[in-house]
Amino acid sequence: MHRLHARIERAFPEQRLFLRSDVETRYVRLSPVAQVVALGGSAIVIGWAIVASAILMMDSLGAGNFREQAQREKRLYEERLNTLAAERDMRAEEAREAHDRFSLALTEVSAMQARLLAAEERRKELESGLTALRATLRNAIAERDTKQKLVAELSASIAETASAAPPEVSQIDELSKTVDYLADALSNTAEDRDEMSGTTVQVLAQLEEMELERDLIEERNDRIFQQLEEAVAVSLEPLDEMFSAAGLPADSIIETVRRGYSGQGGPLTPLMLTTKGEEPDPESLRANEILTRLDTLNLYRIAVQKTPFAEPVKGTFRYTSGFGPRWGRMHEGSDFAGPHGMPIYSTADGVVTHAGWQGGYGRLVKIKHDFGIETRYAHLSRIRVKVGDRVSRGERIGDMGNSGRSTGTHLHYEVRISGEAVNPMKYIKAAKDVF
């Protein structure tokens, strides 16, 4: 300690600080130890200031980088949202256009069906006219043959009279009267024959004209049949693919609707183009086949309204979680995130079986649909229906919220078949290609 003190005194000799005033002079003695302490304290303060400034500068630079990175991520997120919104709007526009095309096809099919029925009525009228003309022609030909036979008999009678022996004077007047009667009858018969010949020519001309018109009508009917068949095929094919993509038995569902399960049925019935008990002609079979497919198309329309192919939300939203395992548990639906209070819509026609609070679901709406299908809408902020209400596809049933076991405002949407949860996106994606 003595040596350390000596070294300190050599390095920092004692200093005196003089303080002079108007009346006196004073001094303060600065010992070597005090100088060392003051210098160390100053060094510590200066070092602390340097380190603190460096830390503040680094933190400022780091915060700037974080802010820039957050802004970049925000811009990227907004661009992605805008892209998704544009794609959704494009899909919605395509769906509207497809629906318009579908409605236009149905309108054209109905108009073609009306024209087909009118053409069929016209064809039946022409066939009736042809039958009447043929009967008239047969009667005219028979009457002509009768007249010609009568003319031949009269001619033979006149010839026999002329070649007979000269009659007596008393018979000449009678023979003369007979000849005059026969001549008049022959003249009338010739006139009737000429008239019947003209009538026959007219009937034959009318018959030929009506056969030509019938051929034109049959050709036009064939074109109408082709257009109807193409329109029905174009309309049915995407519907078949939609039900197949959703994993639904289309034939079974259509048969259920046809049996009147929904209280409705197809309005189209097969045509009866003959009442004579004869075998149906090819046109009748073709028309009945088209009507059968049109009936199937109408049944498809009814089935689509009762199947959850629609989206439960509209407007700006995002998918946040899909169907499948999540955090070690099965997530039995799809989540749609959006603003608080966003409208929630029924995805198909059905009956409300639950409308209230249920555990982790929070405010929950359950809707029972046909074909053993049920949909669930969870975490709502408000419920707009009650148990027993019949709702239609696209009808508002509640508002998006954050009730129950939820980490943010969103809709948890489920589809169940016979009580078993299935992926709701199968139905939504299948419908996007059609509507």
C-alpha positions, 0 to 999 in steps of 0.5 A: 500500500505504501508503494502504491501510494508512492507511485500515485504521489509521483504520478499525481502530485498534490495540487492546490486550487486557489479561490480568490475573492475581493477580500481574501484568497483561499485554496483547496488542496487536491491530494493524489488519492482525490485526483485519482478518484476524480479522474476515475469517476470522470472516466467512468462517466465518460465511458458510460456516456459513450456506451449509452450513446452507442446502445441508443444509436444501435437501438435506433438503427435496429428499430429503423430496420425493424420498422422498414421490414414491418412496412415491407411485410405490410406492403407485401401483405396488402399486395397479397390481399389485393391480389386475392381480392381481385382474384375473388372478384374475378371468380365472382364475376365468372360465377355471375357470368356462368349463372347468366349463361345457365339462365339464358340456356334455360330460357332458350331451352324453354323457348325451343321446347315451345317451338317444338311443341308448336311444330309438332301441333302443326305437323299433326294438323298437316298429317290430318290434312293429308289424310283428308286430302287422300280420302277426297282424292280416293272418292274423286277417283272412284266417282270418276271411274263410275262416271266413265263406266256410265259413259261407256254403258250409254255409248253402247246403248246408243250404238245398239239402238242405231244398229237395230231394225227400223222401228215402227212409226209409233216407236220413233218418237220414243226412241228419239226421246230416249236418244235425247235423254242419253245424249244429255246424260252423256254430256253431263257425265263428260262435264262431271268427268272433266270437273273431277279431273281438274279437282284431282289435279288440284288435290295432287298439287295440294298433296305435293305442296303439303308433303314438301311443307311436312319435309321442311317442318321435319328438317326444322324439328331436327335442327331444334332437336339438335340445339336442344340436345347440345344445350342440355348436354352443355348444362348437365356436364358441369353439374355432374362434375360439380357433384362428383368433385364434392363426392356426392352421389348425384344419381341418388340425390336426383332420384330423391328429389324426383320422388318428391323428397323436397316437396317439389318435382320436375315440371316436364312430362313425356310427350304423347304424340299419338293416341292410336296405340301405335309404337312411338316414332323416332321423333317422339322417342327423341323428344321424350329423351330431351324432356327427360334430360330437361327434367334432370336439369331442373332437378339438379337446380333444386338439388343445388339450392339444397346443397352447401355449394355457396360461400358463407361470407361475401366481400373482403375476407381471408382464409386463416385455417383449413380442415384437418389436424391443427395443434395436435387436434382435428380442426373440423371446419374452415375459418374465414377472417374478416371485420367484426359484424361482417354478414354471415349467409346460409350456404343452402336451403334448410331449417335452423336446428340450433341458434344460441351459445354452445361451449367453445363454439360460442354463438352457434347456428346449426342448419339441417339441409336435405340429403343428411347434410348439416352446416354449422356457423360458429363464433358469431357476434350476433344471431339473426335466426331462431330454431325452426326458421326455414332459411334459403340459400344466401339468406343472412343468419348472423354476424361475424364475431369472436365469441367462444374459444377464439383468438380473433374475429372470424367464422368457423364453418363446418359441413357434416354428412350424417354427423361426420365432419367433411372438408367444406372447401370441397363444395366451395371449390367444386361450385367455383368451376360452375357458378 
